[in-house]
């Protein structure tokens, strides 16, 4: 199916004008980061990166069973690469710094009794194929997804993913959003249930052929054991004998939350358990705040912990992650301190990241600022 900018904008305008069963929402973002890694100094142009983006999401209810969903995302450096920064958050165009807009969502959602089908470009939230929200833009997937809820407190999910985008695969180059074919596709089947009291249990199977030739499983259980205290366990493996295990203990009550987690990836396999089609993040309990990819590497042993406190007007957070990479001799320690607040209607976040790493491309201090203005029409 092909779209043009004009036809999509016309569709949105006509549909919203003549139907009360439609919504338009989105956000405007400006992200900035700088570091003193290698020979750089913080706030130098050569050590800084920045971007601006706008996302517009549209949903049109056709009838009680069908709805149309579409989204446009545009990204621009606003010329910052010529003044304050030398790099970007998300690459766009052939040079990586071009102004670009693309369809990040374009799907039809159909509901039949207790079964939902989502056909087209969409966001996913599964352990090994998911939409990452930390970047200035979000990665999405071309997929056919079916969700059945006939079993009480249980969802059975099946998805066939044919294409994906994200910087780990390609730049956002055109209206198609830099979508890359995933060979013969990635096929996913999962079960998420709350039949066990105070527990969410999920089990997933992935099989990829062609570009991504692999078979992986992921099992996870999260339980509230007493008031405010939770525990979790994760286990993943693949057909090349790679395994990953993690555990977590958390506390969340009133305005305070904290957790400690441990993970171990064995040294038998040569693959990891990061996102199939995204920016390199993972769903591991121990995943670092900024330096993704370390904790799921073969032979990596990781300990992580964090805490946050919400004062109402401002929320402070801290996270520490230490990774022993084993035979790779590529250890990493990361300490991140964050502050989140709202300034005149603008969601504002600041982060300070101190990284000690054997890889000198990651060793140093990083300062970041995130500005987000949500809107609805």
RALINVEN-V635804 format. One line per field, one symbol per residue. ss: DSSP state (@ for helix, = for strand, . for the rest). A space follows every 50 residues. Layout:
BEGIN
ss=???
END
This chain:
BEGIN
ss=....@@@@@@@@@@@@@@...==============.........@@@=== ===========....===========...@@@....=....=...==..= ============..========..==..==..........========.. ...===========.......=.......==============.....== ========.....=============..==========....======== ===..==========................................... ==========...===========.@@@...============..===== =======......=============.
END
